[in-house]
Amino acid sequence: MPTGPSQHSPNGHLDSRRFRQVLGRFATGVVAITAVDPLSGRPCGLAANSFTSVSLDPPLVAFCVAHTSTSWPKVRAAKTVTVNVLAETQQDVCKQMASKGGDKFAGLDWTGSPGGNPVLDGALAWLDCVVEAEHVAGDHMIVVARVLQLDTLAECGPLLFFRGGYGSFNGGFLEPS
Protein backbone atom coordinates (compact mmCIF):
# COMPACT_ATOMS: atom_id res chain seq x y z
CA MET A 1 0.00 0.00 0.00
CA PRO A 2 1.51 3.37 -1.00
CA THR A 3 2.39 5.60 1.90
CA GLY A 4 2.34 8.88 -0.01
CA PRO A 5 5.11 11.19 -1.11
CA SER A 6 7.84 12.08 1.31
CA GLN A 7 7.99 15.51 2.79
CA HIS A 8 11.04 17.69 3.15
CA SER A 9 12.06 18.55 6.66
CA PRO A 10 12.21 22.21 7.73
CA ASN A 11 15.88 22.33 6.69
CA GLY A 12 14.99 21.19 3.16
CA HIS A 13 16.34 17.64 3.45
CA LEU A 14 14.51 14.40 2.80
CA ASP A 15 13.96 12.12 5.76
CA SER A 16 16.86 9.62 5.61
CA ARG A 17 14.73 6.70 6.84
CA ARG A 18 12.16 7.33 4.11
CA PHE A 19 14.94 7.70 1.52
CA ARG A 20 16.40 4.32 2.56
CA GLN A 21 12.93 2.70 2.58
CA VAL A 22 12.13 3.85 -0.95
CA LEU A 23 15.56 2.98 -2.40
CA GLY A 24 15.35 -0.39 -0.65
CA ARG A 25 12.82 -1.38 -3.30
CA PHE A 26 15.65 -1.52 -5.84
CA ALA A 27 17.24 -4.97 -5.65
CA THR A 28 21.02 -4.99 -5.85
CA GLY A 29 23.66 -7.67 -6.06
CA VAL A 30 26.28 -7.91 -3.34
CA VAL A 31 30.05 -8.01 -3.73
CA ALA A 32 33.04 -8.36 -1.45
CA ILE A 33 35.99 -6.12 -2.28
CA THR A 34 39.19 -7.86 -1.16
CA ALA A 35 42.93 -7.22 -1.13
CA VAL A 36 46.05 -8.03 0.82
CA ASP A 37 47.04 -5.24 3.19
CA PRO A 38 50.58 -4.29 2.08
CA LEU A 39 51.54 -3.28 5.64
CA SER A 40 50.47 -6.45 7.45
CA GLY A 41 50.41 -8.95 4.58
CA ARG A 42 46.98 -10.09 5.79
CA PRO A 43 43.79 -10.31 3.73
CA CYS A 44 41.33 -7.46 4.15
CA GLY A 45 37.96 -6.66 2.67
CA LEU A 46 34.52 -5.15 2.83
CA ALA A 47 31.03 -5.78 1.48
CA ALA A 48 29.25 -3.48 -0.96
CA ASN A 49 25.86 -3.54 -2.65
CA SER A 50 26.63 -0.48 -4.77
CA PHE A 51 28.54 -2.15 -7.60
CA THR A 52 28.04 -1.52 -11.30
CA SER A 53 29.72 -1.74 -14.67
CA VAL A 54 30.70 1.67 -16.02
CA SER A 55 32.42 1.20 -19.38
CA LEU A 56 33.35 -1.54 -21.83
CA ASP A 57 36.20 0.42 -23.44
CA PRO A 58 38.13 0.84 -21.26
CA PRO A 59 36.70 -1.85 -18.95
CA LEU A 60 35.62 0.07 -15.85
CA VAL A 61 33.49 -0.76 -12.81
CA ALA A 62 32.42 1.33 -9.84
CA PHE A 63 31.41 0.78 -6.24
CA CYS A 64 30.71 3.04 -3.27
CA VAL A 65 32.41 3.01 0.11
CA ALA A 66 31.33 4.93 3.21
CA HIS A 67 33.71 7.62 4.43
CA THR A 68 33.51 5.98 7.84
CA SER A 69 34.86 2.64 6.55
CA THR A 70 37.93 1.50 8.44
CA SER A 71 38.43 -1.34 5.96
CA TRP A 72 38.67 0.75 2.78
CA PRO A 73 42.01 2.42 3.64
CA LYS A 74 43.59 -1.05 4.05
CA VAL A 75 42.03 -2.35 0.83
CA ARG A 76 42.86 0.87 -1.04
CA ALA A 77 46.54 0.64 -0.05
CA ALA A 78 46.97 -2.50 -2.18
CA LYS A 79 48.15 -2.19 -5.81
CA THR A 80 45.05 -4.09 -6.98
CA VAL A 81 41.67 -4.86 -5.46
CA THR A 82 39.47 -7.85 -6.25
CA VAL A 83 35.71 -7.72 -6.60
CA ASN A 84 34.04 -11.02 -5.61
CA VAL A 85 30.45 -11.36 -6.88
CA LEU A 86 28.71 -13.18 -4.04
CA ALA A 87 26.44 -16.18 -4.58
CA GLU A 88 23.00 -16.67 -3.03
CA THR A 89 24.56 -19.10 -0.52
CA GLN A 90 27.04 -16.51 0.79
CA GLN A 91 24.87 -14.41 3.09
CA ASP A 92 27.10 -15.29 6.06
CA VAL A 93 30.19 -14.32 4.03
CA CYS A 94 28.57 -10.98 3.26
CA LYS A 95 27.76 -10.33 6.92
CA GLN A 96 31.32 -11.24 7.90
CA MET A 97 32.77 -8.88 5.27
CA ALA A 98 30.39 -6.12 6.41
CA SER A 99 31.34 -6.51 10.09
CA LYS A 100 33.39 -3.91 11.91
CA GLY A 101 36.81 -4.97 13.16
CA GLY A 102 38.06 -8.48 13.82
CA ASP A 103 39.39 -11.00 11.33
CA LYS A 104 36.94 -10.85 8.42
CA PHE A 105 38.55 -13.93 6.86
CA ALA A 106 38.30 -16.19 9.92
CA GLY A 107 36.90 -19.53 8.75
CA LEU A 108 36.64 -18.45 5.11
CA ASP A 109 38.33 -20.40 2.34
CA TRP A 110 39.89 -18.48 -0.51
CA THR A 111 42.50 -18.71 -3.23
CA GLY A 112 44.70 -15.98 -4.67
CA SER A 113 43.67 -14.12 -7.80
CA PRO A 114 46.33 -13.45 -10.44
CA GLY A 115 46.76 -10.09 -8.69
CA GLY A 116 47.36 -11.92 -5.39
CA ASN A 117 44.10 -10.99 -3.66
CA PRO A 118 41.52 -13.24 -2.03
CA VAL A 119 38.97 -14.89 -4.32
CA LEU A 120 36.35 -16.24 -1.94
CA ASP A 121 35.36 -19.88 -2.40
CA GLY A 122 31.80 -20.07 -3.71
CA ALA A 123 31.81 -16.64 -5.38
CA LEU A 124 30.10 -16.40 -8.78
CA ALA A 125 32.90 -14.37 -10.36
CA TRP A 126 35.93 -12.22 -9.59
CA LEU A 127 37.50 -9.13 -11.14
CA ASP A 128 41.04 -7.89 -10.43
CA CYS A 129 41.04 -4.11 -10.69
CA VAL A 130 43.20 -1.06 -10.19
CA VAL A 131 41.60 2.07 -8.73
CA GLU A 132 41.51 4.85 -11.33
CA ALA A 133 39.51 7.55 -9.55
CA GLU A 134 37.69 8.34 -6.34
CA HIS A 135 34.92 10.92 -6.19
CA VAL A 136 33.49 12.35 -2.97
CA ALA A 137 29.71 11.96 -3.00
CA GLY A 138 27.89 12.88 0.21
CA ASP A 139 28.73 10.39 2.95
CA HIS A 140 30.36 7.96 0.49
CA MET A 141 33.24 7.73 -1.95
CA ILE A 142 32.50 6.57 -5.51
CA VAL A 143 35.42 4.38 -6.58
CA VAL A 144 36.02 3.84 -10.30
CA ALA A 145 38.33 0.92 -11.08
CA ARG A 146 39.84 -0.47 -14.28
CA VAL A 147 39.37 -4.22 -14.72
CA LEU A 148 42.66 -6.01 -15.39
CA GLN A 149 41.57 -9.66 -15.26
CA LEU A 150 38.34 -11.50 -14.50
CA ASP A 151 36.70 -14.90 -14.54
CA THR A 152 33.51 -16.74 -13.65
CA LEU A 153 33.36 -19.47 -11.03
CA ALA A 154 30.14 -20.90 -9.60
CA GLU A 155 26.94 -21.41 -11.61
CA CYS A 156 24.25 -20.61 -9.04
CA GLY A 157 22.19 -17.48 -8.42
CA PRO A 158 23.43 -14.18 -7.01
CA LEU A 159 23.06 -12.90 -3.46
CA LEU A 160 20.53 -10.07 -3.62
CA PHE A 161 19.80 -7.26 -1.20
CA PHE A 162 16.21 -6.00 -1.16
CA ARG A 163 14.14 -4.13 1.45
CA GLY A 164 16.87 -4.48 4.05
CA GLY A 165 17.21 -8.26 3.69
CA TYR A 166 18.96 -10.87 1.60
CA GLY A 167 17.40 -13.22 -0.91
CA SER A 168 17.70 -14.90 -4.28
CA PHE A 169 15.80 -15.41 -7.51
CA ASN A 170 14.80 -18.89 -6.30
CA GLY A 171 13.34 -17.99 -2.93
CA GLY A 172 11.75 -15.28 -0.89
CA PHE A 173 13.62 -12.49 0.76
CA LEU A 174 14.69 -12.85 4.34
CA GLU A 175 13.74 -10.42 7.02
CA PRO A 176 16.47 -7.98 8.05
CA SER A 177 18.58 -9.31 10.88
mmCIF file of the C-alpha atoms, coordinates in Angstrom:
data_MODEL
# 
_entry.id   MODEL 
# 
loop_
_atom_site.group_PDB 
_atom_site.id 
_atom_site.type_symbol 
_atom_site.label_atom_id 
_atom_site.label_alt_id 
_atom_site.label_comp_id 
_atom_site.label_asym_id 
_atom_site.label_entity_id 
_atom_site.label_seq_id 
_atom_site.pdbx_PDB_ins_code 
_atom_site.Cartn_x 
_atom_site.Cartn_y 
_atom_site.Cartn_z 
_atom_site.occupancy 
_atom_site.B_iso_or_equiv 
_atom_site.pdbx_formal_charge 
_atom_site.auth_seq_id 
_atom_site.auth_comp_id 
_atom_site.auth_asym_id 
_atom_site.auth_atom_id 
_atom_site.pdbx_PDB_model_num 
ATOM 1   C CA . MET A 1 1   ? 0.000  0.000   0.000   1.00 0.00 ? 1   MET A CA 1 
ATOM 2   C CA . PRO A 1 2   ? 1.509  3.365   -1.003  1.00 0.00 ? 2   PRO A CA 1 
ATOM 3   C CA . THR A 1 3   ? 2.394  5.602   1.900   1.00 0.00 ? 3   THR A CA 1 
ATOM 4   C CA . GLY A 1 4   ? 2.345  8.884   -0.013  1.00 0.00 ? 4   GLY A CA 1 
ATOM 5   C CA . PRO A 1 5   ? 5.111  11.189  -1.113  1.00 0.00 ? 5   PRO A CA 1 
ATOM 6   C CA . SER A 1 6   ? 7.838  12.083  1.309   1.00 0.00 ? 6   SER A CA 1 
ATOM 7   C CA . GLN A 1 7   ? 7.987  15.506  2.794   1.00 0.00 ? 7   GLN A CA 1 
ATOM 8   C CA . HIS A 1 8   ? 11.039 17.691  3.153   1.00 0.00 ? 8   HIS A CA 1 
ATOM 9   C CA . SER A 1 9   ? 12.062 18.553  6.664   1.00 0.00 ? 9   SER A CA 1 
ATOM 10  C CA . PRO A 1 10  ? 12.207 22.214  7.733   1.00 0.00 ? 10  PRO A CA 1 
ATOM 11  C CA . ASN A 1 11  ? 15.881 22.331  6.694   1.00 0.00 ? 11  ASN A CA 1 
ATOM 12  C CA . GLY A 1 12  ? 14.986 21.189  3.160   1.00 0.00 ? 12  GLY A CA 1 
ATOM 13  C CA . HIS A 1 13  ? 16.343 17.637  3.451   1.00 0.00 ? 13  HIS A CA 1 
ATOM 14  C CA . LEU A 1 14  ? 14.505 14.404  2.802   1.00 0.00 ? 14  LEU A CA 1 
ATOM 15  C CA . ASP A 1 15  ? 13.956 12.124  5.761   1.00 0.00 ? 15  ASP A CA 1 
ATOM 16  C CA . SER A 1 16  ? 16.861 9.621   5.606   1.00 0.00 ? 16  SER A CA 1 
ATOM 17  C CA . ARG A 1 17  ? 14.728 6.704   6.844   1.00 0.00 ? 17  ARG A CA 1 
ATOM 18  C CA . ARG A 1 18  ? 12.162 7.334   4.114   1.00 0.00 ? 18  ARG A CA 1 
ATOM 19  C CA . PHE A 1 19  ? 14.939 7.695   1.518   1.00 0.00 ? 19  PHE A CA 1 
ATOM 20  C CA . ARG A 1 20  ? 16.401 4.317   2.564   1.00 0.00 ? 20  ARG A CA 1 
ATOM 21  C CA . GLN A 1 21  ? 12.933 2.704   2.575   1.00 0.00 ? 21  GLN A CA 1 
ATOM 22  C CA . VAL A 1 22  ? 12.127 3.848   -0.952  1.00 0.00 ? 22  VAL A CA 1 
ATOM 23  C CA . LEU A 1 23  ? 15.559 2.978   -2.397  1.00 0.00 ? 23  LEU A CA 1 
ATOM 24  C CA . GLY A 1 24  ? 15.348 -0.391  -0.649  1.00 0.00 ? 24  GLY A CA 1 
ATOM 25  C CA . ARG A 1 25  ? 12.820 -1.376  -3.305  1.00 0.00 ? 25  ARG A CA 1 
ATOM 26  C CA . PHE A 1 26  ? 15.654 -1.517  -5.844  1.00 0.00 ? 26  PHE A CA 1 
ATOM 27  C CA . ALA A 1 27  ? 17.244 -4.967  -5.655  1.00 0.00 ? 27  ALA A CA 1 
ATOM 28  C CA . THR A 1 28  ? 21.025 -4.992  -5.850  1.00 0.00 ? 28  THR A CA 1 
ATOM 29  C CA . GLY A 1 29  ? 23.657 -7.667  -6.055  1.00 0.00 ? 29  GLY A CA 1 
ATOM 30  C CA . VAL A 1 30  ? 26.276 -7.905  -3.341  1.00 0.00 ? 30  VAL A CA 1 
ATOM 31  C CA . VAL A 1 31  ? 30.051 -8.006  -3.735  1.00 0.00 ? 31  VAL A CA 1 
ATOM 32  C CA . ALA A 1 32  ? 33.041 -8.364  -1.455  1.00 0.00 ? 32  ALA A CA 1 
ATOM 33  C CA . ILE A 1 33  ? 35.991 -6.119  -2.283  1.00 0.00 ? 33  ILE A CA 1 
ATOM 34  C CA . THR A 1 34  ? 39.186 -7.863  -1.161  1.00 0.00 ? 34  THR A CA 1 
ATOM 35  C CA . ALA A 1 35  ? 42.931 -7.220  -1.125  1.00 0.00 ? 35  ALA A CA 1 
ATOM 36  C CA . VAL A 1 36  ? 46.046 -8.026  0.825   1.00 0.00 ? 36  VAL A CA 1 
ATOM 37  C CA . ASP A 1 37  ? 47.040 -5.238  3.186   1.00 0.00 ? 37  ASP A CA 1 
ATOM 38  C CA . PRO A 1 38  ? 50.584 -4.291  2.081   1.00 0.00 ? 38  PRO A CA 1 
ATOM 39  C CA . LEU A 1 39  ? 51.538 -3.278  5.637   1.00 0.00 ? 39  LEU A CA 1 
ATOM 40  C CA . SER A 1 40  ? 50.471 -6.445  7.453   1.00 0.00 ? 40  SER A CA 1 
ATOM 41  C CA . GLY A 1 41  ? 50.408 -8.949  4.575   1.00 0.00 ? 41  GLY A CA 1 
ATOM 42  C CA . ARG A 1 42  ? 46.979 -10.093 5.788   1.00 0.00 ? 42  ARG A CA 1 
ATOM 43  C CA . PRO A 1 43  ? 43.787 -10.309 3.728   1.00 0.00 ? 43  PRO A CA 1 
ATOM 44  C CA . CYS A 1 44  ? 41.330 -7.458  4.153   1.00 0.00 ? 44  CYS A CA 1 
ATOM 45  C CA . GLY A 1 45  ? 37.961 -6.664  2.667   1.00 0.00 ? 45  GLY A CA 1 
ATOM 46  C CA . LEU A 1 46  ? 34.521 -5.149  2.834   1.00 0.00 ? 46  LEU A CA 1 
ATOM 47  C CA . ALA A 1 47  ? 31.032 -5.778  1.477   1.00 0.00 ? 47  ALA A CA 1 
ATOM 48  C CA . ALA A 1 48  ? 29.253 -3.477  -0.959  1.00 0.00 ? 48  ALA A CA 1 
ATOM 49  C CA . ASN A 1 49  ? 25.864 -3.538  -2.652  1.00 0.00 ? 49  ASN A CA 1 
ATOM 50  C CA . SER A 1 50  ? 26.625 -0.479  -4.769  1.00 0.00 ? 50  SER A CA 1 
ATOM 51  C CA . PHE A 1 51  ? 28.542 -2.152  -7.600  1.00 0.00 ? 51  PHE A CA 1 
ATOM 52  C CA . THR A 1 52  ? 28.040 -1.516  -11.300 1.00 0.00 ? 52  THR A CA 1 
ATOM 53  C CA . SER A 1 53  ? 29.715 -1.736  -14.665 1.00 0.00 ? 53  SER A CA 1 
ATOM 54  C CA . VAL A 1 54  ? 30.704 1.674   -16.022 1.00 0.00 ? 54  VAL A CA 1 
ATOM 55  C CA . SER A 1 55  ? 32.419 1.203   -19.377 1.00 0.00 ? 55  SER A CA 1 
ATOM 56  C CA . LEU A 1 56  ? 33.352 -1.541  -21.833 1.00 0.00 ? 56  LEU A CA 1 
ATOM 57  C CA . ASP A 1 57  ? 36.203 0.418   -23.439 1.00 0.00 ? 57  ASP A CA 1 
ATOM 58  C CA . PRO A 1 58  ? 38.134 0.836   -21.264 1.00 0.00 ? 58  PRO A CA 1 
ATOM 59  C CA . PRO A 1 59  ? 36.701 -1.848  -18.953 1.00 0.00 ? 59  PRO A CA 1 
ATOM 60  C CA . LEU A 1 60  ? 35.616 0.065   -15.847 1.00 0.00 ? 60  LEU A CA 1 
ATOM 61  C CA . VAL A 1 61  ? 33.485 -0.762  -12.814 1.00 0.00 ? 61  VAL A CA 1 
ATOM 62  C CA . ALA A 1 62  ? 32.417 1.335   -9.838  1.00 0.00 ? 62  ALA A CA 1 
ATOM 63  C CA . PHE A 1 63  ? 31.414 0.785   -6.237  1.00 0.00 ? 63  PHE A CA 1 
ATOM 64  C CA . CYS A 1 64  ? 30.714 3.038   -3.269  1.00 0.00 ? 64  CYS A CA 1 
ATOM 65  C CA . VAL A 1 65  ? 32.411 3.007   0.113   1.00 0.00 ? 65  VAL A CA 1 
ATOM 66  C CA . ALA A 1 66  ? 31.327 4.928   3.211   1.00 0.00 ? 66  ALA A CA 1 
ATOM 67  C CA . HIS A 1 67  ? 33.711 7.620   4.426   1.00 0.00 ? 67  HIS A CA 1 
ATOM 68  C CA . THR A 1 68  ? 33.515 5.979   7.845   1.00 0.00 ? 68  THR A CA 1 
ATOM 69  C CA . SER A 1 69  ? 34.859 2.644   6.550   1.00 0.00 ? 69  SER A CA 1 
ATOM 70  C CA . THR A 1 70  ? 37.930 1.498   8.441   1.00 0.00 ? 70  THR A CA 1 
ATOM 71  C CA . SER A 1 71  ? 38.432 -1.342  5.958   1.00 0.00 ? 71  SER A CA 1 
ATOM 72  C CA . TRP A 1 72  ? 38.666 0.755   2.781   1.00 0.00 ? 72  TRP A CA 1 
ATOM 73  C CA . PRO A 1 73  ? 42.012 2.416   3.645   1.00 0.00 ? 73  PRO A CA 1 
ATOM 74  C CA . LYS A 1 74  ? 43.592 -1.052  4.046   1.00 0.00 ? 74  LYS A CA 1 
ATOM 75  C CA . VAL A 1 75  ? 42.030 -2.355  0.826   1.00 0.00 ? 75  VAL A CA 1 
ATOM 76  C CA . ARG A 1 76  ? 42.864 0.872   -1.040  1.00 0.00 ? 76  ARG A CA 1 
ATOM 77  C CA . ALA A 1 77  ? 46.539 0.638   -0.046  1.00 0.00 ? 77  ALA A CA 1 
ATOM 78  C CA . ALA A 1 78  ? 46.975 -2.496  -2.185  1.00 0.00 ? 78  ALA A CA 1 
ATOM 79  C CA . LYS A 1 79  ? 48.151 -2.192  -5.806  1.00 0.00 ? 79  LYS A CA 1 
ATOM 80  C CA . THR A 1 80  ? 45.052 -4.090  -6.982  1.00 0.00 ? 80  THR A CA 1 
ATOM 81  C CA . VAL A 1 81  ? 41.668 -4.864  -5.464  1.00 0.00 ? 81  VAL A CA 1 
ATOM 82  C CA . THR A 1 82  ? 39.475 -7.852  -6.249  1.00 0.00 ? 82  THR A CA 1 
ATOM 83  C CA . VAL A 1 83  ? 35.708 -7.719  -6.601  1.00 0.00 ? 83  VAL A CA 1 
ATOM 84  C CA . ASN A 1 84  ? 34.040 -11.016 -5.608  1.00 0.00 ? 84  ASN A CA 1 
ATOM 85  C CA . VAL A 1 85  ? 30.453 -11.357 -6.883  1.00 0.00 ? 85  VAL A CA 1 
ATOM 86  C CA . LEU A 1 86  ? 28.714 -13.182 -4.040  1.00 0.00 ? 86  LEU A CA 1 
ATOM 87  C CA . ALA A 1 87  ? 26.438 -16.184 -4.580  1.00 0.00 ? 87  ALA A CA 1 
ATOM 88  C CA . GLU A 1 88  ? 22.998 -16.670 -3.028  1.00 0.00 ? 88  GLU A CA 1 
ATOM 89  C CA . THR A 1 89  ? 24.559 -19.104 -0.523  1.00 0.00 ? 89  THR A CA 1 
ATOM 90  C CA . GLN A 1 90  ? 27.037 -16.510 0.789   1.00 0.00 ? 90  GLN A CA 1 
ATOM 91  C CA . GLN A 1 91  ? 24.869 -14.410 3.088   1.00 0.00 ? 91  GLN A CA 1 
ATOM 92  C CA . ASP A 1 92  ? 27.103 -15.289 6.055   1.00 0.00 ? 92  ASP A CA 1 
ATOM 93  C CA . VAL A 1 93  ? 30.195 -14.322 4.034   1.00 0.00 ? 93  VAL A CA 1 
ATOM 94  C CA . CYS A 1 94  ? 28.566 -10.977 3.261   1.00 0.00 ? 94  CYS A CA 1 
ATOM 95  C CA . LYS A 1 95  ? 27.757 -10.334 6.917   1.00 0.00 ? 95  LYS A CA 1 
ATOM 96  C CA . GLN A 1 96  ? 31.323 -11.243 7.895   1.00 0.00 ? 96  GLN A CA 1 
ATOM 97  C CA . MET A 1 97  ? 32.765 -8.877  5.267   1.00 0.00 ? 97  MET A CA 1 
ATOM 98  C CA . ALA A 1 98  ? 30.387 -6.123  6.415   1.00 0.00 ? 98  ALA A CA 1 
ATOM 99  C CA . SER A 1 99  ? 31.336 -6.505  10.093  1.00 0.00 ? 99  SER A CA 1 
ATOM 100 C CA . LYS A 1 100 ? 33.390 -3.909  11.913  1.00 0.00 ? 100 LYS A CA 1 
ATOM 101 C CA . GLY A 1 101 ? 36.808 -4.974  13.157  1.00 0.00 ? 101 GLY A CA 1 
ATOM 102 C CA . GLY A 1 102 ? 38.063 -8.480  13.820  1.00 0.00 ? 102 GLY A CA 1 
ATOM 103 C CA . ASP A 1 103 ? 39.387 -11.000 11.326  1.00 0.00 ? 103 ASP A CA 1 
ATOM 104 C CA . LYS A 1 104 ? 36.938 -10.851 8.422   1.00 0.00 ? 104 LYS A CA 1 
ATOM 105 C CA . PHE A 1 105 ? 38.548 -13.927 6.861   1.00 0.00 ? 105 PHE A CA 1 
ATOM 106 C CA . ALA A 1 106 ? 38.301 -16.192 9.922   1.00 0.00 ? 106 ALA A CA 1 
ATOM 107 C CA . GLY A 1 107 ? 36.898 -19.533 8.754   1.00 0.00 ? 107 GLY A CA 1 
ATOM 108 C CA . LEU A 1 108 ? 36.644 -18.448 5.108   1.00 0.00 ? 108 LEU A CA 1 
ATOM 109 C CA . ASP A 1 109 ? 38.327 -20.396 2.341   1.00 0.00 ? 109 ASP A CA 1 
ATOM 110 C CA . TRP A 1 110 ? 39.888 -18.479 -0.512  1.00 0.00 ? 110 TRP A CA 1 
ATOM 111 C CA . THR A 1 111 ? 42.498 -18.706 -3.225  1.00 0.00 ? 111 THR A CA 1 
ATOM 112 C CA . GLY A 1 112 ? 44.697 -15.983 -4.665  1.00 0.00 ? 112 GLY A CA 1 
ATOM 113 C CA . SER A 1 113 ? 43.668 -14.124 -7.800  1.00 0.00 ? 113 SER A CA 1 
ATOM 114 C CA . PRO A 1 114 ? 46.325 -13.454 -10.442 1.00 0.00 ? 114 PRO A CA 1 
ATOM 115 C CA . GLY A 1 115 ? 46.765 -10.085 -8.694  1.00 0.00 ? 115 GLY A CA 1 
ATOM 116 C CA . GLY A 1 116 ? 47.357 -11.918 -5.388  1.00 0.00 ? 116 GLY A CA 1 
ATOM 117 C CA . ASN A 1 117 ? 44.098 -10.988 -3.658  1.00 0.00 ? 117 ASN A CA 1 
ATOM 118 C CA . PRO A 1 118 ? 41.517 -13.244 -2.028  1.00 0.00 ? 118 PRO A CA 1 
ATOM 119 C CA . VAL A 1 119 ? 38.972 -14.891 -4.316  1.00 0.00 ? 119 VAL A CA 1 
ATOM 120 C CA . LEU A 1 120 ? 36.348 -16.241 -1.943  1.00 0.00 ? 120 LEU A CA 1 
ATOM 121 C CA . ASP A 1 121 ? 35.357 -19.877 -2.401  1.00 0.00 ? 121 ASP A CA 1 
ATOM 122 C CA . GLY A 1 122 ? 31.801 -20.065 -3.707  1.00 0.00 ? 122 GLY A CA 1 
ATOM 123 C CA . ALA A 1 123 ? 31.811 -16.640 -5.385  1.00 0.00 ? 123 ALA A CA 1 
ATOM 124 C CA . LEU A 1 124 ? 30.105 -16.396 -8.778  1.00 0.00 ? 124 LEU A CA 1 
ATOM 125 C CA . ALA A 1 125 ? 32.901 -14.374 -10.364 1.00 0.00 ? 125 ALA A CA 1 
ATOM 126 C CA . TRP A 1 126 ? 35.931 -12.223 -9.590  1.00 0.00 ? 126 TRP A CA 1 
ATOM 127 C CA . LEU A 1 127 ? 37.502 -9.133  -11.139 1.00 0.00 ? 127 LEU A CA 1 
ATOM 128 C CA . ASP A 1 128 ? 41.040 -7.892  -10.433 1.00 0.00 ? 128 ASP A CA 1 
ATOM 129 C CA . CYS A 1 129 ? 41.042 -4.105  -10.693 1.00 0.00 ? 129 CYS A CA 1 
ATOM 130 C CA . VAL A 1 130 ? 43.204 -1.057  -10.188 1.00 0.00 ? 130 VAL A CA 1 
ATOM 131 C CA . VAL A 1 131 ? 41.600 2.067   -8.730  1.00 0.00 ? 131 VAL A CA 1 
ATOM 132 C CA . GLU A 1 132 ? 41.505 4.848   -11.334 1.00 0.00 ? 132 GLU A CA 1 
ATOM 133 C CA . ALA A 1 133 ? 39.508 7.546   -9.554  1.00 0.00 ? 133 ALA A CA 1 
ATOM 134 C CA . GLU A 1 134 ? 37.693 8.339   -6.337  1.00 0.00 ? 134 GLU A CA 1 
ATOM 135 C CA . HIS A 1 135 ? 34.915 10.916  -6.185  1.00 0.00 ? 135 HIS A CA 1 
ATOM 136 C CA . VAL A 1 136 ? 33.495 12.354  -2.972  1.00 0.00 ? 136 VAL A CA 1 
ATOM 137 C CA . ALA A 1 137 ? 29.711 11.962  -2.998  1.00 0.00 ? 137 ALA A CA 1 
ATOM 138 C CA . GLY A 1 138 ? 27.889 12.877  0.210   1.00 0.00 ? 138 GLY A CA 1 
ATOM 139 C CA . ASP A 1 139 ? 28.733 10.394  2.953   1.00 0.00 ? 139 ASP A CA 1 
ATOM 140 C CA . HIS A 1 140 ? 30.357 7.964   0.493   1.00 0.00 ? 140 HIS A CA 1 
ATOM 141 C CA . MET A 1 141 ? 33.241 7.733   -1.950  1.00 0.00 ? 141 MET A CA 1 
ATOM 142 C CA . ILE A 1 142 ? 32.505 6.568   -5.509  1.00 0.00 ? 142 ILE A CA 1 
ATOM 143 C CA . VAL A 1 143 ? 35.418 4.384   -6.582  1.00 0.00 ? 143 VAL A CA 1 
ATOM 144 C CA . VAL A 1 144 ? 36.021 3.842   -10.303 1.00 0.00 ? 144 VAL A CA 1 
ATOM 145 C CA . ALA A 1 145 ? 38.327 0.918   -11.076 1.00 0.00 ? 145 ALA A CA 1 
ATOM 146 C CA . ARG A 1 146 ? 39.840 -0.474  -14.283 1.00 0.00 ? 146 ARG A CA 1 
ATOM 147 C CA . VAL A 1 147 ? 39.373 -4.218  -14.724 1.00 0.00 ? 147 VAL A CA 1 
ATOM 148 C CA . LEU A 1 148 ? 42.664 -6.005  -15.389 1.00 0.00 ? 148 LEU A CA 1 
ATOM 149 C CA . GLN A 1 149 ? 41.569 -9.659  -15.263 1.00 0.00 ? 149 GLN A CA 1 
ATOM 150 C CA . LEU A 1 150 ? 38.341 -11.497 -14.504 1.00 0.00 ? 150 LEU A CA 1 
ATOM 151 C CA . ASP A 1 151 ? 36.702 -14.901 -14.543 1.00 0.00 ? 151 ASP A CA 1 
ATOM 152 C CA . THR A 1 152 ? 33.510 -16.736 -13.649 1.00 0.00 ? 152 THR A CA 1 
ATOM 153 C CA . LEU A 1 153 ? 33.363 -19.465 -11.029 1.00 0.00 ? 153 LEU A CA 1 
ATOM 154 C CA . ALA A 1 154 ? 30.142 -20.903 -9.601  1.00 0.00 ? 154 ALA A CA 1 
ATOM 155 C CA . GLU A 1 155 ? 26.935 -21.405 -11.609 1.00 0.00 ? 155 GLU A CA 1 
ATOM 156 C CA . CYS A 1 156 ? 24.246 -20.608 -9.040  1.00 0.00 ? 156 CYS A CA 1 
ATOM 157 C CA . GLY A 1 157 ? 22.190 -17.479 -8.422  1.00 0.00 ? 157 GLY A CA 1 
ATOM 158 C CA . PRO A 1 158 ? 23.433 -14.176 -7.007  1.00 0.00 ? 158 PRO A CA 1 
ATOM 159 C CA . LEU A 1 159 ? 23.057 -12.899 -3.464  1.00 0.00 ? 159 LEU A CA 1 
ATOM 160 C CA . LEU A 1 160 ? 20.533 -10.066 -3.623  1.00 0.00 ? 160 LEU A CA 1 
ATOM 161 C CA . PHE A 1 161 ? 19.799 -7.260  -1.196  1.00 0.00 ? 161 PHE A CA 1 
ATOM 162 C CA . PHE A 1 162 ? 16.206 -5.999  -1.158  1.00 0.00 ? 162 PHE A CA 1 
ATOM 163 C CA . ARG A 1 163 ? 14.139 -4.128  1.447   1.00 0.00 ? 163 ARG A CA 1 
ATOM 164 C CA . GLY A 1 164 ? 16.870 -4.479  4.051   1.00 0.00 ? 164 GLY A CA 1 
ATOM 165 C CA . GLY A 1 165 ? 17.212 -8.260  3.690   1.00 0.00 ? 165 GLY A CA 1 
ATOM 166 C CA . TYR A 1 166 ? 18.960 -10.874 1.599   1.00 0.00 ? 166 TYR A CA 1 
ATOM 167 C CA . GLY A 1 167 ? 17.403 -13.218 -0.908  1.00 0.00 ? 167 GLY A CA 1 
ATOM 168 C CA . SER A 1 168 ? 17.697 -14.899 -4.278  1.00 0.00 ? 168 SER A CA 1 
ATOM 169 C CA . PHE A 1 169 ? 15.804 -15.410 -7.511  1.00 0.00 ? 169 PHE A CA 1 
ATOM 170 C CA . ASN A 1 170 ? 14.796 -18.885 -6.305  1.00 0.00 ? 170 ASN A CA 1 
ATOM 171 C CA . GLY A 1 171 ? 13.338 -17.987 -2.931  1.00 0.00 ? 171 GLY A CA 1 
ATOM 172 C CA . GLY A 1 172 ? 11.746 -15.276 -0.887  1.00 0.00 ? 172 GLY A CA 1 
ATOM 173 C CA . PHE A 1 173 ? 13.622 -12.487 0.756   1.00 0.00 ? 173 PHE A CA 1 
ATOM 174 C CA . LEU A 1 174 ? 14.688 -12.852 4.337   1.00 0.00 ? 174 LEU A CA 1 
ATOM 175 C CA . GLU A 1 175 ? 13.736 -10.415 7.020   1.00 0.00 ? 175 GLU A CA 1 
ATOM 176 C CA . PRO A 1 176 ? 16.472 -7.982  8.055   1.00 0.00 ? 176 PRO A CA 1 
ATOM 177 C CA . SER A 1 177 ? 18.581 -9.307  10.881  1.00 0.00 ? 177 SER A CA 1 
# 
